[in-house]
Amino acid sequence: GPFPDGFVYAKDIDDIYNHLDNATCAVLLELVQGEGGVCPMDRDKIQALSKHLKSKQILLMIDEVQTGIFRCGELFASKVYGIAPDVITTAKGLAGGVPIGAVITSLIDIFHFGDHGSTFGGNPLACAAGLETLDILHHIHTDGTLQRRIESFHNALEDIVKHFSHIFTHKVGLGLMCGLYTKDIAIQEHIITNALESGVIVLKSGKGVVRFLPALTITQDEINEGFTRLKNALKSL
Ligand SMILES: *Cc1c(COP(=O)(O)O)cnc(C)c1O
């Protein structure tokens, strides 16, 4: 905290229902919590929640700042979950590293030209970078390259869990947003430091999860090289 005003926090999906009342206007959630352990939400529960909210005329807003822009294998993770949110937030990957953010909504009548202004809003450089990024990612998604990389990356993670079962319990994640759960939280820092010294940047997420967020344009050679280096880093622990 401090958390934004007006929000009530639910512990998990089931707990969301306990907080819905006539004053609730929307539910906002991440389908895979980036900072919270890279754990994908249950698909059936999300679909049921989406249906329920529609029946109650409560908006569903999905924060896709981290999961969006093909990170989870599709343009938005919402597509993977088979839901059509009323609002999607997106940023981070949208312009391949150039700062940009966007709110997407199907509620076309609520926003009018000039309603929402910001100094750099609609910045031409950022928008040009965004368009180019979407072109490139759309291309590797359509020709199957992205899906092959995702499969290869997940196989490599499985392999790590198998060979270093004294360090990791299992892999989690969706698309190229993945993590490895460590057996012992204390080892997380050592893994991150050793990996960095071997030229591989991994992040921490939640309690004891080592997070992997490779560039979506990563090549097969880079995946091989990265995991060879990571294995060496793990051997020296
Ligand atoms: C990084 C992040 C944000 C913050 O995005 P800004 O563009 O920095 O405001 C919001 N939600 C999620 C899921 C994020 O990962």
The ligand as an SDF file (V2000), in Angstrom:
LIG
                    3D

 15 15  0  0  0  0  0  0  0  0999 V2000
    3.9670   -2.2880  -14.5620 C   0  0  0  0  0  0  0  0  0  0  0  0
    2.5420   -2.5680  -14.2820 C   0  0  0  0  0  0  0  0  0  0  0  0
    1.6310   -1.5190  -14.0860 C   0  0  0  0  0  0  0  0  0  0  0  0
    2.0580   -0.0790  -14.0680 C   0  0  0  0  0  0  0  0  0  0  0  0
    2.0540    0.4190  -15.3440 O   0  0  0  0  0  0  0  0  0  0  0  0
    2.4730    1.9560  -15.5630 P   0  0  0  0  0  0  0  0  0  0  0  0
    2.3790    2.1280  -17.0250 O   0  0  0  0  0  0  0  0  0  0  0  0
    3.8620    2.0680  -14.9950 O   0  0  0  0  0  0  0  0  0  0  0  0
    1.4860    2.7490  -14.7830 O   0  0  0  0  0  0  0  0  0  0  0  0
    0.2960   -1.8070  -13.9130 C   0  0  0  0  0  0  0  0  0  0  0  0
   -0.1330   -3.0810  -13.9060 N   0  0  0  0  0  0  0  0  0  0  0  0
    0.6960   -4.1210  -14.1000 C   0  0  0  0  0  0  0  0  0  0  0  0
    0.1480   -5.5100  -14.1300 C   0  0  0  0  0  0  0  0  0  0  0  0
    2.0620   -3.9110  -14.2890 C   0  0  0  0  0  0  0  0  0  0  0  0
    2.8800   -4.9530  -14.4660 O   0  0  0  0  0  0  0  0  0  0  0  0
  1  2  1  0
  2  3  1  0
  2 14  2  0
  3  4  1  0
  3 10  2  0
  4  5  1  0
  5  6  1  0
  6  7  2  0
  6  8  1  0
  6  9  1  0
 10 11  1  0
 11 12  2  0
 12 13  1  0
 12 14  1  0
 14 15  1  0
M  END
$$$$
